Amino acid sequence: MLDLLVPLLVFVFAILVIWLIFSVVGDMAEARGHSPWPWWIISVFWSPFGSMFILWLFFPVLEEYKE
C-alpha cells in the first residue's frame, strides 16, 4: 500500500508546484497589463523563471495592481 501511496503523493506535489509556478507567471503578466497566454507559452518552451525575470526586469507593474 505504501509503495503506491508515496509515488502518488510525490506526483501530486510535483503537479501542485508546477501549477503554482505557472500561476505566478500569469499573475505577473496580468499585473503588467499583458495577457498571460503568451507568457505561459514562453514559459513552457523556454523557462518559467526566465519569463518571471523578463517580466520583472522590463515591464513595470500597472498602478491599479500596486497596493
CHARMM internal coordinates of N, CA and C (Angstrom, degrees):
IC EDIT
DIST 1 N 1 CA 1.4566
DIST 1 CA 1 C 1.5301
ANGL 1 N 1 CA 1 C 110.92
DIST 1 C 2 N 1.3280
ANGL 1 CA 1 C 2 N 115.73
DIHE 1 N 1 CA 1 C 2 N -44.11
DIST 2 N 2 CA 1.4518
ANGL 1 C 2 N 2 CA 120.37
DIHE 1 CA 1 C 2 N 2 CA -179.07
DIST 2 CA 2 C 1.5329
ANGL 2 N 2 CA 2 C 111.10
DIHE 1 C 2 N 2 CA 2 C -68.13
DIST 2 C 3 N 1.3345
ANGL 2 CA 2 C 3 N 116.72
DIHE 2 N 2 CA 2 C 3 N -29.59
DIST 3 N 3 CA 1.4614
ANGL 2 C 3 N 3 CA 120.59
DIHE 2 CA 2 C 3 N 3 CA 177.98
DIST 3 CA 3 C 1.5262
ANGL 3 N 3 CA 3 C 111.84
DIHE 2 C 3 N 3 CA 3 C -64.37
DIST 3 C 4 N 1.2899
ANGL 3 CA 3 C 4 N 117.61
DIHE 3 N 3 CA 3 C 4 N -26.06
DIST 4 N 4 CA 1.4590
ANGL 3 C 4 N 4 CA 121.64
DIHE 3 CA 3 C 4 N 4 CA 177.72
DIST 4 CA 4 C 1.5183
ANGL 4 N 4 CA 4 C 111.81
DIHE 3 C 4 N 4 CA 4 C -91.33
DIST 4 C 5 N 1.3028
ANGL 4 CA 4 C 5 N 117.54
DIHE 4 N 4 CA 4 C 5 N -34.06
DIST 5 N 5 CA 1.4595
ANGL 4 C 5 N 5 CA 122.02
DIHE 4 CA 4 C 5 N 5 CA -174.13
DIST 5 CA 5 C 1.5288
ANGL 5 N 5 CA 5 C 112.99
DIHE 4 C 5 N 5 CA 5 C -71.69
DIST 5 C 6 N 1.3153
ANGL 5 CA 5 C 6 N 117.86
DIHE 5 N 5 CA 5 C 6 N -43.35
DIST 6 N 6 CA 1.4624
ANGL 5 C 6 N 6 CA 121.13
DIHE 5 CA 5 C 6 N 6 CA -176.95
DIST 6 CA 6 C 1.5318
ANGL 6 N 6 CA 6 C 111.70
DIHE 5 C 6 N 6 CA 6 C -63.75
DIST 6 C 7 N 1.3340
ANGL 6 CA 6 C 7 N 120.12
DIHE 6 N 6 CA 6 C 7 N -50.14
DIST 7 N 7 CA 1.4714
ANGL 6 C 7 N 7 CA 118.32
DIHE 6 CA 6 C 7 N 7 CA 177.57
DIST 7 CA 7 C 1.5263
ANGL 7 N 7 CA 7 C 113.43
DIHE 6 C 7 N 7 CA 7 C -62.25
DIST 7 C 8 N 1.3243
ANGL 7 CA 7 C 8 N 116.60
DIHE 7 N 7 CA 7 C 8 N -33.91
DIST 8 N 8 CA 1.4538
ANGL 7 C 8 N 8 CA 119.72
DIHE 7 CA 7 C 8 N 8 CA 178.12
DIST 8 CA 8 C 1.5248
ANGL 8 N 8 CA 8 C 110.80
DIHE 7 C 8 N 8 CA 8 C -66.00
DIST 8 C 9 N 1.3249
ANGL 8 CA 8 C 9 N 117.35
DIHE 8 N 8 CA 8 C 9 N -42.82
DIST 9 N 9 CA 1.4656
ANGL 8 C 9 N 9 CA 120.95
DIHE 8 CA 8 C 9 N 9 CA 177.65
DIST 9 CA 9 C 1.5279
ANGL 9 N 9 CA 9 C 111.40
DIHE 8 C 9 N 9 CA 9 C -65.66
DIST 9 C 10 N 1.3174
ANGL 9 CA 9 C 10 N 117.93
DIHE 9 N 9 CA 9 C 10 N -39.62
DIST 10 N 10 CA 1.4638
ANGL 9 C 10 N 10 CA 121.17
DIHE 9 CA 9 C 10 N 10 CA 176.82
DIST 10 CA 10 C 1.5204
ANGL 10 N 10 CA 10 C 110.38
DIHE 9 C 10 N 10 CA 10 C -63.61
DIST 10 C 11 N 1.3180
ANGL 10 CA 10 C 11 N 117.39
DIHE 10 N 10 CA 10 C 11 N -42.29
DIST 11 N 11 CA 1.4535
ANGL 10 C 11 N 11 CA 121.51
DIHE 10 CA 10 C 11 N 11 CA 178.30
DIST 11 CA 11 C 1.5275
ANGL 11 N 11 CA 11 C 111.30
DIHE 10 C 11 N 11 CA 11 C -62.44
DIST 11 C 12 N 1.3201
ANGL 11 CA 11 C 12 N 117.61
DIHE 11 N 11 CA 11 C 12 N -44.86
DIST 12 N 12 CA 1.4658
ANGL 11 C 12 N 12 CA 121.74
DIHE 11 CA 11 C 12 N 12 CA 179.18
DIST 12 CA 12 C 1.5272
ANGL 12 N 12 CA 12 C 110.12
DIHE 11 C 12 N 12 CA 12 C -64.24
DIST 12 C 13 N 1.3265
ANGL 12 CA 12 C 13 N 118.03
DIHE 12 N 12 CA 12 C 13 N -41.01
DIST 13 N 13 CA 1.4570
ANGL 12 C 13 N 13 CA 121.66
DIHE 12 CA 12 C 13 N 13 CA 178.07
DIST 13 CA 13 C 1.5287
ANGL 13 N 13 CA 13 C 111.02
DIHE 12 C 13 N 13 CA 13 C -63.98
DIST 13 C 14 N 1.3277
ANGL 13 CA 13 C 14 N 117.60
DIHE 13 N 13 CA 13 C 14 N -41.38
DIST 14 N 14 CA 1.4637
ANGL 13 C 14 N 14 CA 121.16
DIHE 13 CA 13 C 14 N 14 CA 178.72
DIST 14 CA 14 C 1.5282
ANGL 14 N 14 CA 14 C 110.92
DIHE 13 C 14 N 14 CA 14 C -64.01
DIST 14 C 15 N 1.3105
ANGL 14 CA 14 C 15 N 118.04
DIHE 14 N 14 CA 14 C 15 N -42.13
DIST 15 N 15 CA 1.4615
ANGL 14 C 15 N 15 CA 121.82
DIHE 14 CA 14 C 15 N 15 CA 177.89
DIST 15 CA 15 C 1.5292
ANGL 15 N 15 CA 15 C 109.61
DIHE 14 C 15 N 15 CA 15 C -63.23
DIST 15 C 16 N 1.3224
ANGL 15 CA 15 C 16 N 117.85
DIHE 15 N 15 CA 15 C 16 N -40.74
DIST 16 N 16 CA 1.4617
ANGL 15 C 16 N 16 CA 122.05
DIHE 15 CA 15 C 16 N 16 CA 178.91
DIST 16 CA 16 C 1.5303
ANGL 16 N 16 CA 16 C 111.09
DIHE 15 C 16 N 16 CA 16 C -62.89
DIST 16 C 17 N 1.3111
ANGL 16 CA 16 C 17 N 117.58
DIHE 16 N 16 CA 16 C 17 N -44.14
DIST 17 N 17 CA 1.4629
ANGL 16 C 17 N 17 CA 121.28
DIHE 16 CA 16 C 17 N 17 CA 179.63
DIST 17 CA 17 C 1.5272
ANGL 17 N 17 CA 17 C 110.58
DIHE 16 C 17 N 17 CA 17 C -63.71
DIST 17 C 18 N 1.3186
ANGL 17 CA 17 C 18 N 117.39
DIHE 17 N 17 CA 17 C 18 N -44.04
DIST 18 N 18 CA 1.4722
ANGL 17 C 18 N 18 CA 121.03
DIHE 17 CA 17 C 18 N 18 CA 178.43
DIST 18 CA 18 C 1.5237
ANGL 18 N 18 CA 18 C 110.18
DIHE 17 C 18 N 18 CA 18 C -62.56
DIST 18 C 19 N 1.3232
ANGL 18 CA 18 C 19 N 117.42
DIHE 18 N 18 CA 18 C 19 N -43.52
DIST 19 N 19 CA 1.4686
ANGL 18 C 19 N 19 CA 120.98
DIHE 18 CA 18 C 19 N 19 CA 178.53
DIST 19 CA 19 C 1.5248
ANGL 19 N 19 CA 19 C 110.97
DIHE 18 C 19 N 19 CA 19 C -61.47
DIST 19 C 20 N 1.3253
ANGL 19 CA 19 C 20 N 117.73
DIHE 19 N 19 CA 19 C 20 N -41.70
DIST 20 N 20 CA 1.4607
ANGL 19 C 20 N 20 CA 120.95
DIHE 19 CA 19 C 20 N 20 CA 179.68
DIST 20 CA 20 C 1.5271
ANGL 20 N 20 CA 20 C 111.82
DIHE 19 C 20 N 20 CA 20 C -65.67
DIST 20 C 21 N 1.3170
ANGL 20 CA 20 C 21 N 117.41
DIHE 20 N 20 CA 20 C 21 N -38.88
DIST 21 N 21 CA 1.4719
ANGL 20 C 21 N 21 CA 120.31
DIHE 20 CA 20 C 21 N 21 CA 178.27
DIST 21 CA 21 C 1.5202
ANGL 21 N 21 CA 21 C 110.43
DIHE 20 C 21 N 21 CA 21 C -63.59
DIST 21 C 22 N 1.3264
ANGL 21 CA 21 C 22 N 117.32
DIHE 21 N 21 CA 21 C 22 N -45.17
DIST 22 N 22 CA 1.4609
ANGL 21 C 22 N 22 CA 119.76
DIHE 21 CA 21 C 22 N 22 CA -179.88
DIST 22 CA 22 C 1.5276
ANGL 22 N 22 CA 22 C 111.77
DIHE 21 C 22 N 22 CA 22 C -70.44
DIST 22 C 23 N 1.3185
ANGL 22 CA 22 C 23 N 118.70
DIHE 22 N 22 CA 22 C 23 N -28.30
DIST 23 N 23 CA 1.4642
ANGL 22 C 23 N 23 CA 119.41
DIHE 22 CA 22 C 23 N 23 CA 175.96
DIST 23 CA 23 C 1.5291
ANGL 23 N 23 CA 23 C 110.74
DIHE 22 C 23 N 23 CA 23 C -70.44
DIST 23 C 24 N 1.3245
ANGL 23 CA 23 C 24 N 117.46
DIHE 23 N 23 CA 23 C 24 N -32.45
DIST 24 N 24 CA 1.4621
ANGL 23 C 24 N 24 CA 120.11
DIHE 23 CA 23 C 24 N 24 CA 175.13
DIST 24 CA 24 C 1.5226
ANGL 24 N 24 CA 24 C 110.20
DIHE 23 C 24 N 24 CA 24 C -65.09
DIST 24 C 25 N 1.3295
ANGL 24 CA 24 C 25 N 117.37
DIHE 24 N 24 CA 24 C 25 N -42.55
DIST 25 N 25 CA 1.4681
ANGL 24 C 25 N 25 CA 120.65
DIHE 24 CA 24 C 25 N 25 CA 177.50
DIST 25 CA 25 C 1.5233
ANGL 25 N 25 CA 25 C 110.19
DIHE 24 C 25 N 25 CA 25 C -60.30
DIST 25 C 26 N 1.3231
ANGL 25 CA 25 C 26 N 117.82
DIHE 25 N 25 CA 25 C 26 N -44.73
DIST 26 N 26 CA 1.4557
ANGL 25 C 26 N 26 CA 121.11
DIHE 25 CA 25 C 26 N 26 CA 178.99
DIST 26 CA 26 C 1.5135
ANGL 26 N 26 CA 26 C 112.83
DIHE 25 C 26 N 26 CA 26 C -64.04
DIST 26 C 27 N 1.3224
ANGL 26 CA 26 C 27 N 117.18
DIHE 26 N 26 CA 26 C 27 N -41.99
DIST 27 N 27 CA 1.4668
ANGL 26 C 27 N 27 CA 120.91
DIHE 26 CA 26 C 27 N 27 CA 178.34
DIST 27 CA 27 C 1.5243
ANGL 27 N 27 CA 27 C 111.39
DIHE 26 C 27 N 27 CA 27 C -64.98
DIST 27 C 28 N 1.3298
ANGL 27 CA 27 C 28 N 116.59
DIHE 27 N 27 CA 27 C 28 N -39.84
DIST 28 N 28 CA 1.4607
ANGL 27 C 28 N 28 CA 119.41
DIHE 27 CA 27 C 28 N 28 CA 178.71
DIST 28 CA 28 C 1.5288
ANGL 28 N 28 CA 28 C 110.67
DIHE 27 C 28 N 28 CA 28 C -65.53
DIST 28 C 29 N 1.3282
ANGL 28 CA 28 C 29 N 117.72
DIHE 28 N 28 CA 28 C 29 N -40.04
DIST 29 N 29 CA 1.4598
ANGL 28 C 29 N 29 CA 120.96
DIHE 28 CA 28 C 29 N 29 CA 179.39
DIST 29 CA 29 C 1.5312
ANGL 29 N 29 CA 29 C 110.79
DIHE 28 C 29 N 29 CA 29 C -65.37
DIST 29 C 30 N 1.3226
ANGL 29 CA 29 C 30 N 117.05
DIHE 29 N 29 CA 29 C 30 N -44.06
DIST 30 N 30 CA 1.4686
ANGL 29 C 30 N 30 CA 120.05
DIHE 29 CA 29 C 30 N 30 CA 179.51
DIST 30 CA 30 C 1.5132
ANGL 30 N 30 CA 30 C 111.66
DIHE 29 C 30 N 30 CA 30 C -65.52
DIST 30 C 31 N 1.3229
ANGL 30 CA 30 C 31 N 117.66
DIHE 30 N 30 CA 30 C 31 N -35.68
DIST 31 N 31 CA 1.4651
ANGL 30 C 31 N 31 CA 120.55
DIHE 30 CA 30 C 31 N 31 CA 179.17
DIST 31 CA 31 C 1.5166
ANGL 31 N 31 CA 31 C 111.93
DIHE 30 C 31 N 31 CA 31 C -67.98
DIST 31 C 32 N 1.3063
ANGL 31 CA 31 C 32 N 116.44
DIHE 31 N 31 CA 31 C 32 N -18.41
DIST 32 N 32 CA 1.4604
ANGL 31 C 32 N 32 CA 121.24
DIHE 31 CA 31 C 32 N 32 CA 179.33
DIST 32 CA 32 C 1.5320
ANGL 32 N 32 CA 32 C 112.28
DIHE 31 C 32 N 32 CA 32 C -104.21
DIST 32 C 33 N 1.3197
ANGL 32 CA 32 C 33 N 116.74
DIHE 32 N 32 CA 32 C 33 N 8.71
DIST 33 N 33 CA 1.4510
ANGL 32 C 33 N 33 CA 121.29
DIHE 32 CA 32 C 33 N 33 CA 175.45
DIST 33 CA 33 C 1.5181
ANGL 33 N 33 CA 33 C 114.33
DIHE 32 C 33 N 33 CA 33 C 83.07
DIST 33 C 34 N 1.3252
ANGL 33 CA 33 C 34 N 117.89
DIHE 33 N 33 CA 33 C 34 N 17.64
DIST 34 N 34 CA 1.4616
ANGL 33 C 34 N 34 CA 121.69
DIHE 33 CA 33 C 34 N 34 CA -179.76
DIST 34 CA 34 C 1.5214
ANGL 34 N 34 CA 34 C 109.96
DIHE 33 C 34 N 34 CA 34 C -106.57
DIST 34 C 35 N 1.3207
ANGL 34 CA 34 C 35 N 114.89
DIHE 34 N 34 CA 34 C 35 N 156.78
DIST 35 N 35 CA 1.4514
ANGL 34 C 35 N 35 CA 119.62
DIHE 34 CA 34 C 35 N 35 CA 170.46
DIST 35 CA 35 C 1.5287
ANGL 35 N 35 CA 35 C 107.69
DIHE 34 C 35 N 35 CA 35 C -74.24
DIST 35 C 36 N 1.3297
ANGL 35 CA 35 C 36 N 117.98
DIHE 35 N 35 CA 35 C 36 N 137.65
DIST 36 N 36 CA 1.4641
ANGL 35 C 36 N 36 CA 118.23
DIHE 35 CA 35 C 36 N 36 CA -178.39
DIST 36 CA 36 C 1.5267
ANGL 36 N 36 CA 36 C 114.43
DIHE 35 C 36 N 36 CA 36 C -73.55
DIST 36 C 37 N 1.3378
ANGL 36 CA 36 C 37 N 117.57
DIHE 36 N 36 CA 36 C 37 N -19.23
DIST 37 N 37 CA 1.4633
ANGL 36 C 37 N 37 CA 119.80
DIHE 36 CA 36 C 37 N 37 CA -175.33
DIST 37 CA 37 C 1.5211
ANGL 37 N 37 CA 37 C 114.26
DIHE 36 C 37 N 37 CA 37 C -59.36
DIST 37 C 38 N 1.3388
ANGL 37 CA 37 C 38 N 120.56
DIHE 37 N 37 CA 37 C 38 N -48.87
DIST 38 N 38 CA 1.4677
ANGL 37 C 38 N 38 CA 118.11
DIHE 37 CA 37 C 38 N 38 CA 178.41
DIST 38 CA 38 C 1.5273
ANGL 38 N 38 CA 38 C 112.52
DIHE 37 C 38 N 38 CA 38 C -62.37
DIST 38 C 39 N 1.3086
ANGL 38 CA 38 C 39 N 116.76
DIHE 38 N 38 CA 38 C 39 N -33.96
DIST 39 N 39 CA 1.4616
ANGL 38 C 39 N 39 CA 120.06
DIHE 38 CA 38 C 39 N 39 CA -179.33
DIST 39 CA 39 C 1.5234
ANGL 39 N 39 CA 39 C 111.14
DIHE 38 C 39 N 39 CA 39 C -72.25
DIST 39 C 40 N 1.3233
ANGL 39 CA 39 C 40 N 117.84
DIHE 39 N 39 CA 39 C 40 N -33.97
DIST 40 N 40 CA 1.4676
ANGL 39 C 40 N 40 CA 120.00
DIHE 39 CA 39 C 40 N 40 CA 174.37
DIST 40 CA 40 C 1.5182
ANGL 40 N 40 CA 40 C 110.98
DIHE 39 C 40 N 40 CA 40 C -66.52
DIST 40 C 41 N 1.3322
ANGL 40 CA 40 C 41 N 116.66
DIHE 40 N 40 CA 40 C 41 N -40.20
DIST 41 N 41 CA 1.4668
ANGL 40 C 41 N 41 CA 120.02
DIHE 40 CA 40 C 41 N 41 CA 178.56
DIST 41 CA 41 C 1.5268
ANGL 41 N 41 CA 41 C 110.20
DIHE 40 C 41 N 41 CA 41 C -64.71
DIST 41 C 42 N 1.3346
ANGL 41 CA 41 C 42 N 116.63
DIHE 41 N 41 CA 41 C 42 N -44.03
DIST 42 N 42 CA 1.4647
ANGL 41 C 42 N 42 CA 120.12
DIHE 41 CA 41 C 42 N 42 CA 176.20
DIST 42 CA 42 C 1.5286
ANGL 42 N 42 CA 42 C 109.90
DIHE 41 C 42 N 42 CA 42 C -60.49
DIST 42 C 43 N 1.3157
ANGL 42 CA 42 C 43 N 116.90
DIHE 42 N 42 CA 42 C 43 N -39.00
DIST 43 N 43 CA 1.4638
ANGL 42 C 43 N 43 CA 120.44
DIHE 42 CA 42 C 43 N 43 CA 179.87
DIST 43 CA 43 C 1.5238
ANGL 43 N 43 CA 43 C 111.99
DIHE 42 C 43 N 43 CA 43 C -63.64
DIST 43 C 44 N 1.3185
ANGL 43 CA 43 C 44 N 116.27
DIHE 43 N 43 CA 43 C 44 N -37.26
DIST 44 N 44 CA 1.4685
ANGL 43 C 44 N 44 CA 119.27
DIHE 43 CA 43 C 44 N 44 CA -179.70
DIST 44 CA 44 C 1.5266
ANGL 44 N 44 CA 44 C 110.53
DIHE 43 C 44 N 44 CA 44 C -69.14
DIST 44 C 45 N 1.3305
ANGL 44 CA 44 C 45 N 116.79
DIHE 44 N 44 CA 44 C 45 N -43.77
DIST 45 N 45 CA 1.4563
ANGL 44 C 45 N 45 CA 119.81
DIHE 44 CA 44 C 45 N 45 CA -174.68
DIST 45 CA 45 C 1.5183
ANGL 45 N 45 CA 45 C 113.69
DIHE 44 C 45 N 45 CA 45 C -87.52
DIST 45 C 46 N 1.3235
ANGL 45 CA 45 C 46 N 117.99
DIHE 45 N 45 CA 45 C 46 N -18.86
DIST 46 N 46 CA 1.4564
ANGL 45 C 46 N 46 CA 120.09
DIHE 45 CA 45 C 46 N 46 CA -178.44
DIST 46 CA 46 C 1.5245
ANGL 46 N 46 CA 46 C 109.15
DIHE 45 C 46 N 46 CA 46 C -116.66
DIST 46 C 47 N 1.3183
ANGL 46 CA 46 C 47 N 117.26
DIHE 46 N 46 CA 46 C 47 N -84.48
DIST 47 N 47 CA 1.4625
ANGL 46 C 47 N 47 CA 121.27
DIHE 46 CA 46 C 47 N 47 CA -180.00
DIST 47 CA 47 C 1.5216
ANGL 47 N 47 CA 47 C 108.57
DIHE 46 C 47 N 47 CA 47 C -168.31
DIST 47 C 48 N 1.3237
ANGL 47 CA 47 C 48 N 118.06
DIHE 47 N 47 CA 47 C 48 N 132.93
DIST 48 N 48 CA 1.4678
ANGL 47 C 48 N 48 CA 118.38
DIHE 47 CA 47 C 48 N 48 CA 176.67
DIST 48 CA 48 C 1.5259
ANGL 48 N 48 CA 48 C 112.15
DIHE 47 C 48 N 48 CA 48 C -64.74
DIST 48 C 49 N 1.3169
ANGL 48 CA 48 C 49 N 116.80
DIHE 48 N 48 CA 48 C 49 N -34.47
DIST 49 N 49 CA 1.4641
ANGL 48 C 49 N 49 CA 119.51
DIHE 48 CA 48 C 49 N 49 CA 179.40
DIST 49 CA 49 C 1.5252
ANGL 49 N 49 CA 49 C 110.95
DIHE 48 C 49 N 49 CA 49 C -71.78
DIST 49 C 50 N 1.3247
ANGL 49 CA 49 C 50 N 117.14
DIHE 49 N 49 CA 49 C 50 N -33.37
DIST 50 N 50 CA 1.4551
ANGL 49 C 50 N 50 CA 120.50
DIHE 49 CA 49 C 50 N 50 CA 174.11
DIST 50 CA 50 C 1.5170
ANGL 50 N 50 CA 50 C 111.54
DIHE 49 C 50 N 50 CA 50 C -66.41
DIST 50 C 51 N 1.3194
ANGL 50 CA 50 C 51 N 116.47
DIHE 50 N 50 CA 50 C 51 N -39.58
DIST 51 N 51 CA 1.4664
ANGL 50 C 51 N 51 CA 120.43
DIHE 50 CA 50 C 51 N 51 CA 177.00
DIST 51 CA 51 C 1.5235
ANGL 51 N 51 CA 51 C 111.28
DIHE 50 C 51 N 51 CA 51 C -64.55
DIST 51 C 52 N 1.3242
ANGL 51 CA 51 C 52 N 116.96
DIHE 51 N 51 CA 51 C 52 N -41.13
DIST 52 N 52 CA 1.4691
ANGL 51 C 52 N 52 CA 120.08
DIHE 51 CA 51 C 52 N 52 CA 176.38
DIST 52 CA 52 C 1.5205
ANGL 52 N 52 CA 52 C 110.64
DIHE 51 C 52 N 52 CA 52 C -62.30
DIST 52 C 53 N 1.3247
ANGL 52 CA 52 C 53 N 116.74
DIHE 52 N 52 CA 52 C 53 N -41.69
DIST 53 N 53 CA 1.4586
ANGL 52 C 53 N 53 CA 120.72
DIHE 52 CA 52 C 53 N 53 CA -179.57
DIST 53 CA 53 C 1.5268
ANGL 53 N 53 CA 53 C 111.31
DIHE 52 C 53 N 53 CA 53 C -64.87
DIST 53 C 54 N 1.3331
ANGL 53 CA 53 C 54 N 117.59
DIHE 53 N 53 CA 53 C 54 N -43.58
DIST 54 N 54 CA 1.4657
ANGL 53 C 54 N 54 CA 121.38
DIHE 53 CA 53 C 54 N 54 CA 178.93
DIST 54 CA 54 C 1.5269
ANGL 54 N 54 CA 54 C 110.52
DIHE 53 C 54 N 54 CA 54 C -63.67
DIST 54 C 55 N 1.3232
ANGL 54 CA 54 C 55 N 117.31
DIHE 54 N 54 CA 54 C 55 N -44.59
DIST 55 N 55 CA 1.4620
ANGL 54 C 55 N 55 CA 120.46
DIHE 54 CA 54 C 55 N 55 CA 177.97
DIST 55 CA 55 C 1.5209
ANGL 55 N 55 CA 55 C 110.76
DIHE 54 C 55 N 55 CA 55 C -61.64
DIST 55 C 56 N 1.3071
ANGL 55 CA 55 C 56 N 117.83
DIHE 55 N 55 CA 55 C 56 N -43.36
DIST 56 N 56 CA 1.4612
ANGL 55 C 56 N 56 CA 122.27
DIHE 55 CA 55 C 56 N 56 CA -179.17
DIST 56 CA 56 C 1.5219
ANGL 56 N 56 CA 56 C 111.43
DIHE 55 C 56 N 56 CA 56 C -66.84
DIST 56 C 57 N 1.3440
ANGL 56 CA 56 C 57 N 116.79
DIHE 56 N 56 CA 56 C 57 N -39.28
DIST 57 N 57 CA 1.4538
ANGL 56 C 57 N 57 CA 121.00
DIHE 56 CA 56 C 57 N 57 CA -173.38
DIST 57 CA 57 C 1.5213
ANGL 57 N 57 CA 57 C 113.08
DIHE 56 C 57 N 57 CA 57 C -77.96
DIST 57 C 58 N 1.3260
ANGL 57 CA 57 C 58 N 117.78
DIHE 57 N 57 CA 57 C 58 N -41.85
DIST 58 N 58 CA 1.4525
ANGL 57 C 58 N 58 CA 120.62
DIHE 57 CA 57 C 58 N 58 CA -168.81
DIST 58 CA 58 C 1.5304
ANGL 58 N 58 CA 58 C 115.98
DIHE 57 C 58 N 58 CA 58 C -106.73
DIST 58 C 59 N 1.3189
ANGL 58 CA 58 C 59 N 118.94
DIHE 58 N 58 CA 58 C 59 N -14.94
DIST 59 N 59 CA 1.4611
ANGL 58 C 59 N 59 CA 120.59
DIHE 58 CA 58 C 59 N 59 CA -175.01
DIST 59 CA 59 C 1.5267
ANGL 59 N 59 CA 59 C 110.67
DIHE 58 C 59 N 59 CA 59 C -123.71
DIST 59 C 60 N 1.3193
ANGL 59 CA 59 C 60 N 117.69
DIHE 59 N 59 CA 59 C 60 N 120.03
DIST 60 N 60 CA 1.4704
ANGL 59 C 60 N 60 CA 119.47
DIHE 59 CA 59 C 60 N 60 CA 179.42
DIST 60 CA 60 C 1.5321
ANGL 60 N 60 CA 60 C 111.28
DIHE 59 C 60 N 60 CA 60 C -76.02
DIST 60 C 61 N 1.3151
ANGL 60 CA 60 C 61 N 115.22
DIHE 60 N 60 CA 60 C 61 N 153.59
DIST 61 N 61 CA 1.4626
ANGL 60 C 61 N 61 CA 121.51
DIHE 60 CA 60 C 61 N 61 CA 176.42
DIST 61 CA 61 C 1.5182
ANGL 61 N 61 CA 61 C 108.30
DIHE 60 C 61 N 61 CA 61 C -72.99
DIST 61 C 62 N 1.3327
ANGL 61 CA 61 C 62 N 117.15
DIHE 61 N 61 CA 61 C 62 N 135.28
DIST 62 N 62 CA 1.4572
ANGL 61 C 62 N 62 CA 121.64
DIHE 61 CA 61 C 62 N 62 CA 179.02
DIST 62 CA 62 C 1.5241
ANGL 62 N 62 CA 62 C 110.04
DIHE 61 C 62 N 62 CA 62 C -68.15
DIST 62 C 63 N 1.3098
ANGL 62 CA 62 C 63 N 115.83
DIHE 62 N 62 CA 62 C 63 N 153.54
DIST 63 N 63 CA 1.4771
ANGL 62 C 63 N 63 CA 121.27
DIHE 62 CA 62 C 63 N 63 CA -176.85
DIST 63 CA 63 C 1.5204
ANGL 63 N 63 CA 63 C 112.42
DIHE 62 C 63 N 63 CA 63 C -59.84
DIST 63 C 64 N 1.3372
ANGL 63 CA 63 C 64 N 118.10
DIHE 63 N 63 CA 63 C 64 N -34.93
DIST 64 N 64 CA 1.4655
ANGL 63 C 64 N 64 CA 120.56
DIHE 63 CA 63 C 64 N 64 CA -176.56
DIST 64 CA 64 C 1.5244
ANGL 64 N 64 CA 64 C 112.11
DIHE 63 C 64 N 64 CA 64 C -69.17
DIST 64 C 65 N 1.3451
ANGL 64 CA 64 C 65 N 117.88
DIHE 64 N 64 CA 64 C 65 N -17.78
DIST 65 N 65 CA 1.4529
ANGL 64 C 65 N 65 CA 120.74
DIHE 64 CA 64 C 65 N 65 CA 179.27
DIST 65 CA 65 C 1.5155
ANGL 65 N 65 CA 65 C 112.78
DIHE 64 C 65 N 65 CA 65 C -97.11
DIST 65 C 66 N 1.3154
ANGL 65 CA 65 C 66 N 117.61
DIHE 65 N 65 CA 65 C 66 N -11.11
DIST 66 N 66 CA 1.4575
ANGL 65 C 66 N 66 CA 120.84
DIHE 65 CA 65 C 66 N 66 CA 178.49
DIST 66 CA 66 C 1.5175
ANGL 66 N 66 CA 66 C 109.43
DIHE 65 C 66 N 66 CA 66 C -75.59
DIST 66 C 67 N 1.3041
ANGL 66 CA 66 C 67 N 115.50
DIHE 66 N 66 CA 66 C 67 N 143.99
DIST 67 N 67 CA 1.4640
ANGL 66 C 67 N 67 CA 118.79
DIHE 66 CA 66 C 67 N 67 CA -178.74
DIST 67 CA 67 C 1.5041
ANGL 67 N 67 CA 67 C 111.27
DIHE 66 C 67 N 67 CA 67 C -98.78
END
COOR INIT
IC SEED 1 N 1 CA 1 C
IC BUILD
